[in-house]
C-alpha cells in the first residue's frame, strides 16, 4: 500500500540501504537507481539519500525484462 501511495516504507528503506553502496552525497554516487514510478524518486532520495531516476531508457529496460523474463529465469 505504501508504494501505491508513493511512500517509502521501512522495508523498502532497509532494503535499499542494505543492498546499495552508501554515499556521502548524491554528487558522489556512482550508480543510478532505476524506478518504475517517477513520483517515487523524490521520496526515495528524501528517505535514503539515494538518487532514483525514471527515464525512457529505464522504461525500455523494464519492458525488455518483462518480455524476456521467462527465458531469463529458465536458464538458471
N, C-alpha and C positions, 0 to 999 in steps of 0.2 A: 504494500500500500504506500510505503514511503516513496519508492521510486516513481510510482504513478503520480504522486503529488509533487514530484521534483524535490524531494527532501533526501538528504544523505543520512541513511540510518547508521546506527552504531556498528552494525555488522559490516556494512559497506565500507565505512571509515576504517575499521580494523583490518579488513581485507586489503584495502589499498595501501595503508601504511605498513602492513606486514610484508606484502609481496612486491612492492615497488621500492626502488632505492630512495633514500631520504636525500633531500636537497635543502640548502640553506635559503635559497631564493629561487623564484621561478626563472630568473635570467640564467642561472647556472644549471638548470635542469637539462639533462642530456637525453630526455625521452619525451614523447608526447602521448598522452593517454587518449585514445580514440573512443568516442562515446556515440551512442545511437540517438540521444536526445540532446539537441543543442542547448536547451534550457538548464540542463543539469551541470553544465560546465562551470558556471559561476559558483554554484553551491558546493561543488567538489573542491574548487580552489579555496573558498572561504573556510571550509571544514578541515582540509588536509594540507593546503599549500601546494597541491599538485595541479599543474595546468592540464586541463582536459579540453579537447577540441572536437568539433564536428565540422567536416567539410566534404566536398564531393569525393575526394579520394577515399576517405573513411567510409562513406556510404557505398562506394563501389566495392571496396574490400569486404564489407559486410554482405553485400549482395552475392559476391563470389563464394563466400563461406557458406551462406545458406544454400546456394545452388549445389555445391560440391561436398557438403558435409558428410553425406553417406559414404562417398568414396574415401574421404579422408579418414573416417572412423573405421572403415573395413580394413584398411592397411595396417592398423595397429593391433 
